[in-house]
Amino acid sequence: MKRRKHPLLRILLLLVLLAAVAYAGIVGYVCISEGSVLKEVPTTENYDAIIVLGAQVTPDGTPSVQLGWRLDAAYSAWQQKAVPVVVCGAQGKDEPMTEAEAMSMYLTEKGVPETDILKDPDSFNTNQNLRNAASLLKELPGIQKVLIVTSDYHVPRAMALAQDLGFDACGMGSPCKPEYWIKNHAREALAWCKYWGKKYLHLPLE
């Protein structure tokens, strides 16, 4: 005679299934949002400043591959229109310097004048990146529109956070390594859950 599953176990399994379906849906949302945003190619009329979001710096002080691609995209935008560039990122435990400092060095070596670069060496996440960038740009006249440069999967959420802070923002995405595609998009789906939790449920998440 077959033993019937305990009702609580059945409920638990159903909840797990629903959570998995919901999470898969959010990953799909990330991919669709990414494709939609990246179709819109910014023109020089779309930005008065560029904000580059930080990523890992290697032990020798050079940008990681992903960060280098972000900086190359930002440099390309700066060549089109020489505007102030904000580089964002604090120093992680395994980094020899702040991400902002490494980013600044990389851009100056490519030809961006130091006078065009503003450094935020204190931020540890996207929200802090953008808040600190906003504070730096408030000191400059005529900054109404910003171009946010980050990895492609990260652009939609970065733009949403920027718009919450009152930016008139557009985005430019740099590629990420194909072997990290699943990891990056899965993690970004969790980051969206956190964003919605803070914005709509006012959860005390950092």
N, C-alpha and C positions, 0 to 999 in steps of 0.2 A: 504493500500500500504506500502510495506517494505521500511524503510529508509536505504539508502546505507551508509556504514561506510565511514567516511572521509578518504581520501587517506593517510593523515599523520598518522592517528590512525592505519591504516593497516600496514604501514611501521614500526611504533613503535612496534606493536605486533610481527611483523616478526623479528625485531631485538632482542626483548626480548626472543623469541623462539630460535633464533640462539645462543644467549649468553648462554641460559640454556643448549642447546645441547653441546656447546663447553666446558662449565664448567663440565658437566657430563663426557665428554671425558677426561678432565684433571684429574678428580678423578680416572677414569679408568687407566690412565697412571701412577698415583701415586701407585695404587695397583699392577699393572704389574711390575713396576720398583722395588717396595719393594720385591715382590716375587723373582724376578730375582737376586737381590743383595744378599738376605738372603740365597739363595741356596749355595752360595760360602762360605764355612766355612773357616775362616782364620787359618793358621798354624803358628807356631812360626817363620818360615822363612819369613812370610809376614810382620813382624813389628819389629821396633827397639824402638818404643815408643808408648804409648797409650794416646789418647786424649778423655776425658770424657766430654760431653757437659752437661751444667747445666740445672736444672729444679727447680721447687718450693721447698723452704724450709719451714717447718711448723713453727708456732709461738714459739714452744719450742726448735727450733734450730736443729731438726732432719730432715733428708731428707724426702720428700713426698714419697708415695709409688712408683710413677713412677721414681723418682730420685734414690731411693733405689735399684730398679731393674737395673737401668743403672750401678750403682756402683758395684752391685753384679756381673754383667757381666764383668765389667772391672777387678774386683778382680780375677775372674776366669781366665781371660787372663793373668793377672800379675803372677798368680801362675804357669801358663805354662811357662812363660818367664819373669823373674824379670827385667823389663825395666823401664825407667822413665815414670811416669804417670802425665799428665797435667790435672788439674781439672779447669773447666772454669765456671765463672758466677759471676756477680756483685750482689749487695744487692738491692732487690726490696723494694717498699714502705711498704709492709706488711711482710717483712722478718726481723728477728732479727740480722742477720749477712749475710755476702756474701755467695752465693752458694758455691764458691770455698772453703771457710773456713769450712763450714759444710761438704762438700764432703771430704776434707782432714782429718777431725776428724773421719769420718766414716771409711775411709780406714785405718788409723793408728790403730784404734780400732780392725780392722780385722787382722792386722799384717803387713801392708805395712810400711816399714821404712819411716820416714819423709824425709830422704835424697833422696828417690826415687820420691817424690811428688813435682811438680812445680805448683804454684797457679797463676791463672789469675783472680783477683778480680774485673776487670774493664769492662768486656764485658756484653752487654745487648741483643745480638742476635747472631745467628749462625755465621754470617760473622765475627763479632768482636771476637767471641770465637776462630775461627780458625786463624785469623790474629795474635791475641795475643799469641796463642799457638805456631805459627810459630816463632815469635820473641823469645820466651823462649827456644825453641828447637835449635835455631841457635847457642846458647851459648854452646851446648853440642856436642862433637865429635861423628862421626859415626852414626848419625841419618839420615837414608835414606828413610825408610818406616815407615808409621804410621798406627795404628789401631784406627779408630774412633768409639767410643761407644756412642750410643744414642738410643732412642726408635725406634722400627722397622720401623714405617711409615716415620721417619725422616732421615733414613740412606742414601737413594739415593741422596737427595738434599745436605746433609752434605758432601758426597763424591764428588759431582760435585763442590761444593764451594772449597773443599780442593784441588782438581785437578787444579782448576783455579789459586790457590795460589802456584802451583808447587809441591805439595805433591805427593808422590807415596803412594796412600792411599787404604786401604781396610776397610771394615765396619763390625761391630757386632751390631745386634739389640737386645734390650731387649723388653719384651712384654709391651703393654699398657692395661689399664682396658677395658674389652669388652664393658662396657656401654658408653665409650668415643670413640669408634671406629669411628662412623659417624662424630662426632665433630672433631676429630683429622685429619681424612683424608680430610674432607671438608676444614679445615683451611690450611692443607698442600698444597692443590690444589691452594689456593690463594697465598701461599708463593712461589710456582713455577712460578705463573704468574709474581710476583714481581721480582723473580730471572731472568726470561727471559727478562723482561722489562729493567732491569739494564744492563744485559750482551749484549743484541743484539740491543736494542733501545737507550741505554745510557741514560735512564731516571734517574733523580736525586732522586732516592728512597733510603731510609735508612731502 
